[in-house]
Amino acid sequence: MAITLTRQAADHITRHISKRGAGVGLRLGVKVSGCSGLAYKLDYVDAPNAEDRVFEQFGVKVFVDPKSLPFLEGTCVDYSREGLNEGFKFSNPNEKASCGCGESFTV
């Protein structure tokens, strides 16, 4: 399985890396947080770690650390803007439940 990006997510990441003036991609991970146990974590990557798994789509690289990968396998990352709300959305086949506020999930 892989981590995939929609065209909208890839375009958004590309624009932000360009605005930063540096970066080789996006790091996707999970952290212990929230009422359901896990939360998604996003950071721009200037230098990848040797143990990272790298997924590339639409010219954008997504880096995932080995500890996060089992929780993220098969995840599709989208980006949407609806009125005043905008942000990344995750379609994760491993997710069993999420909290009411949408900030955390459990597998």
QUIVEN-V696143 format. One record per residue. RES is the residue in one letter. SS is DSSP state (a for helix, b for strand, c for the rest). D_CENTER is the distance of its C-alpha to the mean C-alpha in Angstrom with 1 decimal. Layout:
res = (RES RES)
ss = (SS SS)
d_center = (D_CENTER D_CENTER)
This chain:
res = (M A I T L T R Q A A D H I T R H I S K R G A G V G L R L G V K V S G C S G L A Y K L D Y V D A P N A E D R V F E Q F G V K V F V D P K S L P F L E G T C V D Y S R E G L N E G F K F S N P N E K A S C G C G E S F T V)
ss = (c c c b b c a a a a a a a a a a a a a a c c c c b b b b b b b b b c c c b b b b b b b b b c c c c c c c b b b b b c c b b b b b c a a a a a a a c c c b b b b b b b c c b b b b b b b c c c c c b b c c c c c c b b c)
d_center = (15.0 12.0 8.4 9.2 8.6 11.3 13.8 13.1 9.4 10.9 13.8 12.2 10.4 13.8 15.8 14.3 14.7 18.1 19.0 18.1 20.4 18.5 15.4 14.5 10.8 7.4 6.7 4.0 6.7 8.8 12.0 15.2 15.7 17.1 19.7 17.9 16.9 13.2 10.5 6.7 6.8 5.6 8.6 10.3 12.1 15.9 17.0 15.2 16.5 18.9 17.4 13.8 13.0 12.2 11.2 12.4 12.8 14.9 15.4 11.9 10.9 7.6 8.9 8.7 11.6 14.2 14.3 10.7 11.1 13.6 11.6 8.7 11.2 11.5 8.3 8.2 5.9 8.7 10.1 13.5 16.4 19.1 22.0 21.2 17.8 14.7 10.9 7.6 8.4 7.2 10.0 10.3 13.8 14.1 14.0 17.6 17.7 16.2 18.1 20.0 18.3 14.8 13.5 13.4 13.8 15.9 16.1)
